[in-house]
Amino acid sequence: MAAHIGMMDGAYFVGRSEILAWINSTLHLNLSKVEEACTGAVHCQLMDAAHPGLVPMHKVNFDAKNEYEMIQNYKVLQDIFTKLKITKHIEVSKLVKGRPLDNLEFMQWLKRYCDSVKGGNLHSYNPLERREGCKGAKEVNKRSAPSQNATKNASTASKHVSHNTRRNEVPHVSSTNQSGKISRPSSSGGSSTYSETERTAHEQQITELKLSVDSLEKERDFYFSKLRDIEILCQCPEIENLPVVDAVKRILYAMDDDASLVDTEAMVSEQHQQVETLSCISEEAEERLRVDTQKRKNIVNVDVDLAASNTLSPRQRISDASDVHCSGSLVTY
């Protein structure tokens, strides 16, 4: 099942344009980006197209704008996965944030699943009728209707134009074929200029290049999302005024030939020197504080002894002196 496909499977090399065309044609929508499906409503209806009648579409919210509303849609999707015993984990916390790479990967998996269930044959599904009971479906249908009409008109016009073009070009093609037959060498002599082996090799090379481009696009989106997270973090009011954050911003917004990178390196090294200087100063301050504290303790002890001696009565002083004298005599004995 598609739940167990690996990251190097061909399903994860399907491009964005193909994914968008599949979504818009299957559900009669007008999405321009894959991450516009982050609300979870599109995923629910695609599962409804693969398993008609299984998804409670009245619980799906196409007008979800807040994360808690999107999470309700993903709860419906998770219930469907549980019923179908699909073990695919849904990264809800990442999908609701609208990250391009996460949404693209999940939609690639979903396309692979739908293709495996019905072989990709979802043309008999009526998405407009199934969306009627959903919240926000009227606005979605209104937005999708003009695009669908424009698509139909464009396809009809293209059919008429192509039909007339073919009808007008028939004599020209036949004459070209005849001239080609005349100039073509006999079958007994030499091979054709473009053999079947070369054509197959070229097609394979084109396929490999497409896969390489899709992989590079995925890697680009991954690192772009990381840089975007760093940019959002640097905009936090608690840390945006720190020198280190300022240096990171300079690196993020610097051009290839920008001299601010050199300034950034100098600023970071200067800050490092300042930190070392401050650490030395703090160590000296701590040592001084320790010495002063010890002096205060000694002074306090002397004051306490003097106060104690002053508070003794004359009789206690004579008694102490006699005790000292007796102890001294015992020692000498």
Disulfide bonds with the S-S distance in Angstrom:
none
